[in-house]
């Protein structure tokens, strides 16, 4: 019997890894939002001195890793693994950053759920005795994502009110067997859930059932109730997905309303910044966690957090072929002990 | 100190997981090649009864998983994790298969290195005490890959002699803490290596330096010499990449010639089947390992194998932006004990 397994989908760590440092980099628009004081680096322009948005995203990811390592008082060569992914085809921003950094590398793809995928696997690698230090990181970029998934920006198309705004941002976390900081104590790995949503401009609704499934499974596997947490925070469901999630979790017997929020709603002022249903993209929960949440945990304003990054596993090909949008969500418990 | 770590990039398992069953599915062309008697399923046509090549690839992956689980005498619900990826944007074939199978899912992207990425992380999850049973799987499909990366097939363009033929195939392996079969004993995780090759029709040359780096690091970390192995087999370097690898490894002090081969050369008769430099794609090393190598290990004709799947981290965007092609390779030691 797997000795660290709780219930069907949850792991309880025997030697919970520390998150000894984080770093969050965001674009200019994110740097004008409500969380502006929590980010480590705010870009003045979203090309970041590069020749393309894709290279700018890659630089953002690379620099976030370097800054997190610096804040952990370690060197790049101390990092035994880099677990990372992004939204771009073939993980372009991640692959090129991994080339420059030279850290042994596992490429991940979980769409916007990638931050908790990297934290989950990273925590298992530390607790399992395979590494003392590693970095979990991800990124997204508004302009590179729009070019790839929707329309070239030059097209100037109108965005429906259900649509979300891809966050230009990257978050990197250093996990360690030693040191101090909040610990990763539980991981609940999600299944791919698809209730048949086909509208690529309504990702929140497509991802919500996966978030619900993972949150409810987490409660069942661990025996925790919502009151166990100071904050339960989904990745980037936005206004519509958050409302659906809260109701569906309630229907399954858990009232999370008092402690529940969504990174896609925290990062922008949707009214003032015209971001419609909220933020999205791998960089959304990554920069909100590595910026706002981690720093509030260090200050002990938050002590028990369930981070549930959520991903829509949509490709332009599957969309053109009339397929619906599968969603996935992974949950990670982070605890001040 | 990470207790299971050897040298810089290698893990030595304390409780090496068993590979209790595998299944390999291939397309019609692969089914006419030299390894035809080793595959579990050979498709009669590469649409496999589906409406698109992408859906056919997804079905191939899903059916490989189901057959491997059946051969292991287990049920789908016994599988605690599915670790999988493919070449398609947003892992379309994997995501849709994971949706149908309903197994907790970690999406991976390592281009053609994905089979050893999934075996590496899978072995860590079993040895670490997080699961008793899981499935590691990947796929590729000639027609879906050509459409995405190069030209629509209808274009009928001529292929240069350095080009490789993407394998239509999928391989699935069931890893377990119990049972019998060959064991995964060591894992050497690769770095992204890029020596500046820019020709997307010469992937072998682009990936070879990564294979060399991982193989030489494996020898240094473990203290093994090439003679330790009955077979050292790279993923899909093809004729050109294999020759480069053999020479570069020799220059670094190890003569692997007597035990070295490449999955991309094993799967096709390049002359008779007009596949130029050999096979490629995630499904290449996956189907050759899960078909030929695993079955030869069960028969004890092979007892110590170093499987080194190799990936070219090329995207059409990075290629159009004039970037070179980064490569990566992960090595896994599989031993009859």
Contacts between the chains, C-beta under 8 A, distances in Angstrom:
chain1	res1	chain2	res2	distance
A	1	B	132	6.6
A	2	B	80	7.1
A	2	B	126	8.0
A	2	B	129	5.5
A	2	B	130	5.7
A	2	B	131	5.1
A	2	B	132	5.0
A	2	B	177	7.0
A	3	B	129	4.3
A	4	B	128	7.3
A	4	B	129	4.5
A	4	B	130	5.5
A	5	B	80	7.3
A	5	B	129	7.8
A	5	B	130	6.4
A	5	B	131	6.8
A	8	B	104	7.9
A	9	B	80	7.9
A	9	B	104	5.0
A	11	B	130	5.1
A	14	B	129	7.5
A	51	B	321	7.5
A	52	B	321	5.5
A	54	B	317	5.8
A	54	B	318	7.2
A	54	B	321	6.8
A	55	B	321	7.4
A	80	B	2	7.1
A	80	B	5	7.3
A	80	B	9	7.9
A	81	B	189	6.7
A	85	B	107	8.0
A	85	B	109	6.5
A	88	B	315	6.9
A	88	B	317	7.0
A	89	B	89	4.6
A	89	B	90	7.7
A	89	B	315	4.9
A	89	B	316	7.0
A	89	B	317	6.5
A	90	B	89	7.8
A	90	B	109	7.0
A	90	B	111	6.9
A	90	B	313	6.1
A	90	B	314	6.5
A	90	B	315	3.7
A	90	B	318	7.5
A	91	B	109	5.3
A	91	B	313	7.2
A	92	B	315	4.7
A	92	B	317	5.9
A	92	B	318	5.2
A	95	B	192	6.2
A	95	B	313	3.9
A	95	B	315	8.0
A	95	B	326	5.5
A	96	B	318	7.3
A	96	B	323	7.1
A	96	B	326	6.8
A	98	B	191	7.6
A	98	B	192	4.3
A	98	B	326	7.7
A	98	B	328	8.0
A	99	B	192	4.1
A	99	B	193	7.5
A	99	B	194	5.1
A	99	B	313	7.9
A	99	B	326	4.6
A	102	B	191	5.5
A	102	B	192	7.6
A	103	B	191	6.9
A	104	B	8	7.9
A	104	B	9	5.0
A	104	B	189	4.2
A	104	B	190	6.5
A	104	B	191	5.5
A	105	B	189	7.3
A	105	B	190	7.0
A	105	B	191	6.2
A	105	B	192	5.6
A	105	B	328	6.5
A	106	B	108	7.2
A	106	B	110	7.5
A	106	B	117	6.2
A	106	B	120	7.7
A	106	B	121	6.6
A	106	B	189	6.9
A	107	B	85	8.0
A	107	B	108	6.5
A	107	B	109	4.3
A	107	B	110	5.1
A	107	B	117	7.2
A	107	B	313	7.7
A	107	B	328	7.7
A	108	B	106	7.2
A	108	B	107	6.5
A	108	B	108	6.2
A	108	B	109	6.8
A	109	B	85	6.5
A	109	B	90	7.0
A	109	B	91	5.3
A	109	B	107	4.3
A	109	B	108	6.8
A	109	B	109	4.5
A	110	B	106	7.5
A	110	B	107	5.1
A	111	B	90	6.9
A	117	B	106	6.2
A	117	B	107	7.2
A	120	B	106	7.7
A	121	B	106	6.5
A	121	B	121	6.5
A	124	B	124	6.8
A	124	B	125	6.3
A	124	B	128	5.7
A	124	B	130	5.8
A	125	B	124	6.3
A	125	B	128	8.0
A	127	B	128	6.9
A	128	B	4	7.3
A	128	B	124	5.7
A	128	B	125	8.0
A	128	B	127	6.9
A	128	B	128	3.0
A	128	B	129	7.4
A	128	B	130	7.5
A	129	B	2	5.5
A	129	B	3	4.3
A	129	B	4	4.6
A	129	B	5	7.7
A	129	B	14	7.6
A	129	B	128	7.4
A	130	B	2	5.8
A	130	B	4	5.5
A	130	B	5	6.4
A	130	B	11	5.1
A	130	B	124	5.8
A	130	B	128	7.5
A	131	B	2	5.1
A	131	B	5	6.8
A	132	B	1	6.6
A	132	B	2	5.0
A	148	B	317	7.5
A	177	B	2	7.0
A	189	B	81	6.6
A	189	B	104	4.1
A	189	B	105	7.3
A	189	B	106	6.9
A	190	B	104	6.5
A	190	B	105	7.0
A	191	B	98	7.5
A	191	B	102	5.5
A	191	B	103	6.9
A	191	B	104	5.5
A	191	B	105	6.2
A	192	B	95	6.2
A	192	B	98	4.4
A	192	B	99	4.1
A	192	B	102	7.6
A	192	B	105	5.6
A	193	B	99	7.5
A	194	B	99	5.0
A	313	B	90	6.1
A	313	B	91	7.1
A	313	B	95	3.9
A	313	B	99	8.0
A	313	B	107	7.6
A	314	B	90	6.5
A	315	B	88	6.9
A	315	B	89	4.8
A	315	B	90	3.7
A	315	B	92	4.7
A	315	B	95	8.0
A	316	B	89	7.0
A	317	B	54	5.9
A	317	B	88	7.1
A	317	B	89	6.5
A	317	B	92	5.9
A	317	B	148	7.5
A	318	B	54	7.2
A	318	B	90	7.5
A	318	B	92	5.2
A	318	B	95	8.0
A	318	B	96	7.2
A	321	B	51	7.5
A	321	B	52	5.5
A	321	B	54	6.9
A	321	B	55	7.4
A	323	B	96	7.2
A	326	B	95	5.5
A	326	B	96	6.8
A	326	B	98	7.7
A	326	B	99	4.5
A	328	B	105	6.5
A	328	B	107	7.8
